[in-house]
């Protein structure tokens, strides 16, 4: 998430950097070392199957050679080992995420229409057959990931969802992640992490057929594995380090803006965070607030480097300039804290998901409480792609039905076009039907 040289050259007079990122690096998932390592691992797993999966699990996760699939009773009982307040929060997030996905599904409707006499066309939404969901549980167990991947797939009608989650230091799955997967409707859950988990699902090495699609967030190695596996399977999107950007004017609370910037910087030391503001006073107050708040955070060793190396504060002269800069950044998460939130909402075009007003914060979606999906495009992907939703699990399949009466108009036009292209076999299919019609 950064301004391109093309943009900065063209619009240099429209913004001022109060704070620039400390480094100018490519997205983390494009690190050549990451690419080479993932390529080697996938090749090894494709050749040697489950033995290679277990070998990487031993060397990378310290996993034993015991059973890696969790039984249904163990999955269902995971919530009993959680504190009551955590269990209830997970239940709320699962319910809200599935409810929002159900609203999305209800607005994706099959249709059929006669667009010319005797020519009937239509579309049906058919779910993907099998999905493999990666459920992160490394530095931070991302409890809500199951809501976004497993739960939404099930609302879409996917018959089978297989999940993989990395082992904890004791070799077991994280109970909160497991319970979230249970509430979301997981069919099979395996304790396998990283690249080897994605490869095992894609190549069908877990006692299950190969999955049709792999979804879920992860570190740079997981993201690169998804990129290299694309084509063997479908994927949701290529997501890199989590991003946040805020548009704020003089009315915003600098403490809240600073807190929200650090809230996403906490994801990792290479997570970008940007403020675009029409108020220099607010911008400088946010810079000061970030430094104060960092001192209070137990994760300052993550947030601090992320803000130092990938944080920015950009001063603009107008709301139009703010939109121009933000649409160029195309952030994963975008907050708007101004007196003109509705205008910004109507005007902005490039973002993964937008959070409007002081009372909205990215963390509500991150943890599943807002209902919207938190698997979103990063590194400028929001310029051309949307985040994960129920529609991603559905194939809009078209069909057509032609009557005898409609044949002359269609067939004669196809004969003409095919003849002009020199495609005589295409032309013959139309000619045959014209002869049948005449006969």
Secondary structure, DSSP 4 states (H G I P E B T S, - for coil): ----HHHHHHSGGGEEEEE--S-----GGG-HHHHHHHHHHHHHHHHHTHHHHHHHHHHHH---SS--EEPHHHHHGGGGGS-HHHHHHHHHHHHHHHHHHHHHHHTS--EEEEEETTEEEEEEEEE-SEEEEE--BSSSB-TTHHIIIIIHHHHHT-SEEEEE----TTSSPPHHHHHHHHHHT-SEEE---HHHHHHHHHHT-SSSPPPSEEE----HHHHHHHHHHBTTBEES----S--EEEEE-TTS-HHHHHHHHHHHHTT-TT--EEEEES-HHHHHHHHHHHHHHHTT-TTHHHHHHHHHHHEEEEEESSHHHHHHHHHHH--SEEEEESS-HHHHHHH----SEEEESTT--HHHHHTTSS-S------TTGGGT-----GGGGEEEEEEEEE-GGGHHHHHHHHHHHHHHHT-HHHHHHHHHHHHHHH-
